[in-house]
């Protein structure tokens, strides 16, 4: 079998299978935001379409957004590097070293280039979308720069893999976080934070960049209406939806490594409080921005709303289990519902619903982890 097809099957398609949740979540979040966002106030239909087009053009042709997108592309590429190199070190894939090194360096580079090109299809999809809008609105410079940037990332990736496949393997070193915190006491509520810092650094970084992109995109798009608390509510709803993947990973970590903790004397209320404290720590940069941008009363109100949304998302995982697709479907549906509730200026009603629903689902399903929603 051709080595390129082997690489695609062993590495590229497996990359999508193992990261499909995050990729699907990212695309659903951006698409749902672009198509379901509503302008504050009452505007004629033709003006509403204009604002939607302007918003989409901001994501495509704005230099600031372009830089943020390039940073996201870079971290996505780093994520692919880590995955591919990890798979190359796996014992089940050691055959690649023998079959791959039997061909010339030129053929190796071409095969690795196509492998990374397939992994970078989400980036290519963004470039195609940017190119279409660039042709329609005569803004071709940024799509051209984007294409060049993607090609550079793919070429660099292929060179890194080529070097990795042609060098002697060395033992993996202990991470910096592990060295710094190796002798620290680690209470139960903080275990996921250590796991997040050691194993999910890239996912956390990408989540924070997506959160920053949401804040900049909405805040700059509605500068004249920032005093409207609904705008802040929409921003923090976007922040919560970008962090829903981290919330899912929290449940995945505890169900995978700490399943025994249900037999320990932890009261469910304490577990909820610990989650809220942990999530406040994770959301600290966004909450500081919120406190410095708006008045204290609105900031407290929006903070409580964002925490209630996060609590509902955290409890939702007990209904869907570890099946990421079900979780994303329910998260998307709740996003649309909460979005329109905020637009109708019912923030306290939404806070009450999220809190009651989150506590109820948690209390009724925490000690019944296998009692999930059935679709049969």
C-alpha positions as CSV (number, residue, x, y, z in Angstrom):
1,X,0.0,0.0,0.0
2,X,1.3,3.5,-0.8
3,X,2.9,5.2,2.2
4,X,0.7,8.3,1.8
5,X,-2.5,6.3,2.1
6,X,-1.0,4.6,5.2
7,X,-0.3,7.9,6.8
8,X,-3.7,9.3,6.0
9,X,-5.4,6.2,7.5
10,X,-3.2,5.8,10.5
11,X,-2.7,9.5,11.5
12,X,-4.9,12.0,9.6
13,X,-8.3,10.3,9.9
14,X,-7.6,9.2,13.5
15,X,-6.8,12.8,14.3
16,X,-10.3,13.8,13.2
17,X,-11.9,10.9,15.0
18,X,-10.2,11.7,18.3
19,X,-10.6,15.5,18.1
20,X,-14.0,15.5,16.3
21,X,-15.7,16.9,19.5
22,X,-13.6,20.0,19.7
23,X,-13.7,20.6,15.9
24,X,-17.4,20.2,15.7
25,X,-17.9,22.4,18.7
26,X,-15.8,25.1,17.2
27,X,-17.6,25.1,13.9
28,X,-21.0,25.0,15.5
29,X,-20.2,27.8,17.8
30,X,-18.9,30.1,15.0
31,X,-21.7,29.2,12.5
32,X,-24.5,29.5,15.1
33,X,-23.1,32.9,16.2
34,X,-22.9,34.2,12.7
35,X,-26.4,33.0,11.7
36,X,-28.3,33.4,15.0
37,X,-26.9,36.7,16.3
38,X,-29.5,39.4,16.5
39,X,-28.8,43.1,16.6
40,X,-29.9,45.0,19.6
41,X,-33.0,47.2,19.0
42,X,-35.4,47.1,16.1
43,X,-34.1,47.4,12.5
44,X,-35.7,46.9,9.1
45,X,-35.0,43.5,7.6
46,X,-32.7,44.9,4.9
47,X,-30.6,46.6,7.6
48,X,-30.5,43.3,9.6
49,X,-29.1,41.5,6.6
50,X,-26.5,44.2,6.2
51,X,-25.4,43.9,9.8
52,X,-25.1,40.1,9.4
53,X,-22.9,40.6,6.3
54,X,-20.8,43.2,8.1
55,X,-20.3,40.8,11.0
56,X,-19.2,38.0,8.7
57,X,-16.9,40.3,6.8
58,X,-15.3,41.3,10.2
59,X,-14.4,37.7,10.8
60,X,-12.9,37.4,7.3
61,X,-11.2,40.6,6.3
62,X,-10.5,42.5,9.6
63,X,-6.7,42.6,10.2
64,X,-7.2,42.2,14.0
65,X,-9.4,39.2,13.6
66,X,-7.1,37.9,10.9
67,X,-4.2,37.9,13.4
68,X,-6.3,36.2,16.0
69,X,-7.4,33.6,13.4
70,X,-3.7,33.1,12.5
71,X,-2.9,32.5,16.2
72,X,-5.7,29.9,16.3
73,X,-4.4,28.3,13.2
74,X,-0.9,28.1,14.7
75,X,-2.2,26.5,17.9
76,X,-4.3,24.1,15.9
77,X,-1.2,23.1,14.0
78,X,0.7,22.6,17.3
79,X,-2.1,20.4,18.4
80,X,-1.7,18.3,15.3
81,X,2.1,18.2,15.9
82,X,1.6,16.8,19.4
83,X,-0.9,14.3,18.2
84,X,1.2,13.0,15.3
85,X,4.4,12.8,17.3
86,X,2.7,11.0,20.1
87,X,1.3,8.5,17.6
88,X,4.7,8.0,16.0
89,X,6.1,7.1,19.4
90,X,3.3,4.6,20.0
91,X,4.5,1.0,19.8
92,X,1.7,0.0,17.5
93,X,3.0,2.5,14.9
94,X,6.7,1.6,15.0
95,X,6.3,-0.1,11.6
96,X,6.2,3.4,10.1
97,X,9.8,4.0,10.9
98,X,10.9,0.9,8.8
99,X,8.6,1.3,5.8
100,X,8.8,5.1,5.7
101,X,12.6,5.3,5.9
102,X,12.9,2.9,3.0
103,X,11.8,5.7,0.6
104,X,13.7,8.8,-0.4
105,X,13.5,12.1,1.6
106,X,11.6,13.7,-1.3
107,X,8.9,11.1,-1.3
108,X,8.8,11.2,2.5
109,X,8.3,15.0,2.5
110,X,5.5,14.8,-0.2
111,X,3.7,12.1,1.8
112,X,3.9,14.1,5.0
113,X,2.8,17.2,3.2
114,X,-0.4,15.5,2.0
115,X,-1.0,14.0,5.4
116,X,-0.8,17.5,7.1
117,X,-2.9,19.0,4.3
118,X,-5.7,16.6,5.2
119,X,-5.3,17.4,8.9
120,X,-5.5,21.1,8.0
121,X,-8.7,20.8,6.0
122,X,-10.6,23.0,8.6
123,X,-8.0,25.8,7.9
124,X,-8.5,25.3,4.1
125,X,-12.3,25.5,4.7
126,X,-11.9,28.9,6.4
127,X,-9.7,30.1,3.5
128,X,-12.3,29.0,0.9
129,X,-15.0,30.8,2.8
130,X,-12.7,33.9,3.1
131,X,-11.9,33.7,-0.6
132,X,-15.6,33.5,-1.7
133,X,-16.4,36.6,0.4
134,X,-13.2,38.3,-0.8
135,X,-14.3,37.8,-4.4
136,X,-17.8,39.0,-3.7
137,X,-16.7,42.1,-1.8
138,X,-13.4,42.7,-3.7
139,X,-11.2,42.1,-0.7
140,X,-8.6,39.5,-1.9
141,X,-5.5,40.5,0.0
142,X,-6.3,38.8,3.3
143,X,-7.5,35.5,1.7
144,X,-4.2,35.4,-0.3
145,X,-2.2,36.0,2.9
146,X,-4.2,33.3,4.6
147,X,-3.4,30.8,1.9
148,X,0.3,31.6,2.1
149,X,0.2,31.2,5.9
150,X,-1.6,27.9,5.7
151,X,1.0,26.5,3.2
152,X,3.8,27.7,5.4
153,X,2.3,25.9,8.4
154,X,1.9,22.7,6.3
155,X,5.4,22.8,5.0
156,X,6.9,23.4,8.5
157,X,4.7,20.6,9.8
158,X,6.0,18.2,7.1
159,X,9.6,19.1,7.9
160,X,9.1,18.5,11.7
161,X,7.6,15.1,11.0
162,X,10.4,14.3,8.6
163,X,12.9,15.1,11.3
164,X,11.0,13.1,13.8
165,X,10.8,10.0,11.6
166,X,14.6,10.1,10.9
167,X,16.0,10.6,14.3
168,X,16.7,8.3,17.2
169,X,14.0,8.2,19.8
170,X,14.7,9.6,23.3
171,X,12.7,9.2,26.5
172,X,10.1,11.8,27.2
173,X,11.0,14.4,29.8
174,X,8.9,15.5,32.7
175,X,6.7,18.5,32.0
176,X,7.4,21.9,33.6
177,X,4.1,21.8,35.5
178,X,5.0,18.4,36.9
179,X,8.4,19.7,38.0
180,X,6.9,22.8,39.7
181,X,4.0,21.1,41.4
182,X,5.4,17.6,42.0
183,X,5.7,18.1,45.8
184,X,2.5,20.3,46.3
185,X,-0.5,19.0,48.2
186,X,-3.3,18.4,45.8
187,X,-6.8,18.5,47.3
188,X,-9.6,16.8,45.4
189,X,-11.2,20.0,44.0
190,X,-7.9,21.0,42.4
191,X,-7.1,17.8,40.6
192,X,-8.7,18.8,37.4
193,X,-6.8,22.1,37.4
194,X,-3.5,20.2,37.6
195,X,-4.7,17.9,34.8
196,X,-5.7,20.9,32.8
197,X,-2.3,22.5,33.2
198,X,-0.4,19.3,32.4
199,X,-2.4,17.5,29.8
200,X,-4.8,20.0,28.2
201,X,-2.6,23.1,27.9
202,X,-3.3,23.4,24.2
203,X,-7.0,22.9,24.6
204,X,-7.1,25.5,27.3
205,X,-5.1,27.9,25.1
206,X,-7.4,27.4,22.1
207,X,-10.5,27.9,24.3
208,X,-9.1,31.2,25.7
209,X,-8.3,32.4,22.2
210,X,-11.8,31.5,21.0
211,X,-13.2,33.3,24.1
212,X,-11.0,36.4,23.2
213,X,-12.2,36.3,19.7
214,X,-15.9,36.2,20.8
215,X,-15.3,39.2,23.2
216,X,-13.5,41.3,20.6
217,X,-15.9,40.4,17.8
218,X,-19.1,41.2,19.7
219,X,-17.7,44.1,21.8
220,X,-16.3,45.9,18.7
221,X,-19.4,45.2,16.7
222,X,-21.7,46.8,19.3
223,X,-19.5,49.5,20.8
224,X,-22.4,52.0,20.8
225,X,-24.6,49.6,22.8
226,X,-22.2,48.3,25.4
227,X,-24.3,49.9,28.1
228,X,-27.1,47.5,27.2
229,X,-26.7,44.5,29.6
230,X,-28.0,42.2,26.9
231,X,-24.8,42.7,25.0
232,X,-22.7,41.7,28.0
233,X,-25.0,38.8,28.5
234,X,-24.5,37.6,24.9
235,X,-20.7,38.0,25.3
236,X,-20.6,35.9,28.5
237,X,-23.0,33.4,26.9
238,X,-20.4,33.1,24.1
239,X,-17.6,32.7,26.7
240,X,-19.5,30.0,28.5
241,X,-20.2,28.1,25.2
242,X,-16.5,28.3,24.3
243,X,-15.6,26.8,27.7
244,X,-18.2,24.0,27.4
245,X,-15.5,21.7,26.0
246,X,-13.4,22.3,29.1
247,X,-16.5,21.5,31.2
248,X,-16.9,18.2,29.3
249,X,-13.3,17.4,29.8
250,X,-13.8,18.0,33.6
251,X,-16.5,15.3,33.6
252,X,-14.4,13.0,31.3
253,X,-11.5,13.3,33.7
254,X,-13.5,12.5,36.8
255,X,-15.4,9.6,35.1
256,X,-12.1,8.2,33.7
257,X,-9.7,8.6,36.6
258,X,-11.8,9.5,39.7
259,X,-14.9,7.4,39.3
260,X,-14.3,5.9,42.8
261,X,-14.9,9.4,44.3
262,X,-18.6,8.7,44.4
263,X,-17.9,6.3,47.3
264,X,-16.1,9.0,49.3
265,X,-17.8,11.3,51.8
266,X,-18.2,14.3,49.5
267,X,-21.7,15.9,49.7
268,X,-23.1,16.8,46.3
269,X,-23.6,20.4,47.4
270,X,-19.9,20.6,48.2
271,X,-19.1,19.2,44.7
272,X,-21.2,21.8,43.0
273,X,-19.6,24.6,45.1
274,X,-16.1,23.2,44.3
275,X,-17.0,23.2,40.6
276,X,-18.2,26.8,40.7
277,X,-15.0,27.9,42.5
278,X,-12.9,26.0,40.0
279,X,-14.8,27.6,37.1
280,X,-14.4,31.1,38.5
281,X,-10.7,30.4,38.6
282,X,-10.7,29.3,34.9
283,X,-12.9,32.3,33.9
284,X,-10.8,34.8,35.9
285,X,-9.5,36.7,32.8
286,X,-12.9,37.1,31.4
287,X,-14.5,38.1,34.7
288,X,-11.7,40.7,35.3
289,X,-12.5,42.1,31.8
290,X,-16.2,42.2,32.7
291,X,-15.6,44.0,36.0
292,X,-13.4,46.6,34.3
293,X,-15.7,47.2,31.4
294,X,-19.1,47.7,33.0
295,X,-20.5,48.9,36.3
296,X,-20.4,46.6,39.4
297,X,-24.2,45.8,39.4
298,X,-24.3,44.7,35.8
299,X,-21.0,42.8,36.2
300,X,-22.3,40.8,39.2
301,X,-25.5,40.1,37.4
302,X,-23.8,38.8,34.2
303,X,-21.2,36.9,36.3
304,X,-24.0,35.0,38.1
305,X,-25.7,34.4,34.7
306,X,-22.5,33.0,33.2
307,X,-21.9,30.7,36.2
308,X,-25.4,29.4,36.1
309,X,-25.0,28.6,32.4
310,X,-21.8,26.8,33.2
311,X,-23.5,24.8,36.0
312,X,-26.2,23.8,33.6
313,X,-23.7,22.6,31.0
314,X,-21.8,20.7,33.7
315,X,-25.0,19.0,34.9
316,X,-26.0,18.3,31.3
317,X,-23.0,15.8,30.9
318,X,-24.8,13.5,33.5
319,X,-27.6,13.2,31.0
320,X,-25.5,12.7,27.9
321,X,-22.7,10.7,29.4
322,X,-19.3,10.7,27.7
323,X,-20.9,10.8,24.2
324,X,-19.6,14.1,22.9
325,X,-22.0,14.4,20.0
326,X,-25.0,14.2,22.3
327,X,-23.5,16.8,24.5
328,X,-22.8,19.2,21.6
329,X,-26.3,18.8,20.3
330,X,-27.8,19.7,23.7
331,X,-25.3,22.5,24.2
332,X,-26.2,24.0,20.8
333,X,-30.0,23.8,21.6
334,X,-29.5,25.4,25.0
335,X,-27.3,28.1,23.4
336,X,-30.1,29.1,21.0
337,X,-32.7,29.0,23.7
338,X,-30.6,31.1,26.1
339,X,-29.6,33.5,23.3
340,X,-33.2,34.4,22.6
341,X,-34.0,34.6,26.3
342,X,-31.3,37.2,26.8
343,X,-32.4,39.1,23.7
344,X,-35.9,39.4,25.4
345,X,-34.1,40.9,28.4
346,X,-35.0,38.0,30.8
347,X,-31.6,37.6,32.5
348,X,-32.9,36.9,36.0
349,X,-35.4,34.4,34.7
350,X,-32.7,32.7,32.7
351,X,-30.4,32.6,35.8
352,X,-33.2,31.0,37.9
353,X,-33.9,28.4,35.2
354,X,-30.3,27.5,34.8
355,X,-29.7,27.3,38.5
356,X,-32.7,25.2,39.3
357,X,-32.3,22.9,36.3
358,X,-28.6,22.5,37.0
359,X,-29.0,21.6,40.6
360,X,-32.0,19.2,39.8
361,X,-30.1,17.3,37.1
362,X,-27.0,17.1,39.2
363,X,-28.8,15.8,42.4
364,X,-30.9,13.3,40.4
365,X,-28.1,11.9,38.3
366,X,-24.8,12.2,40.3
367,X,-25.2,8.8,42.0
368,X,-26.7,7.2,38.8
369,X,-23.9,7.8,36.3
370,X,-25.3,5.2,33.8
371,X,-28.8,6.8,33.7
372,X,-28.4,8.8,30.5
373,X,-30.8,10.0,27.8
374,X,-31.9,7.2,25.5
375,X,-32.4,8.0,21.8
376,X,-33.8,4.5,20.9
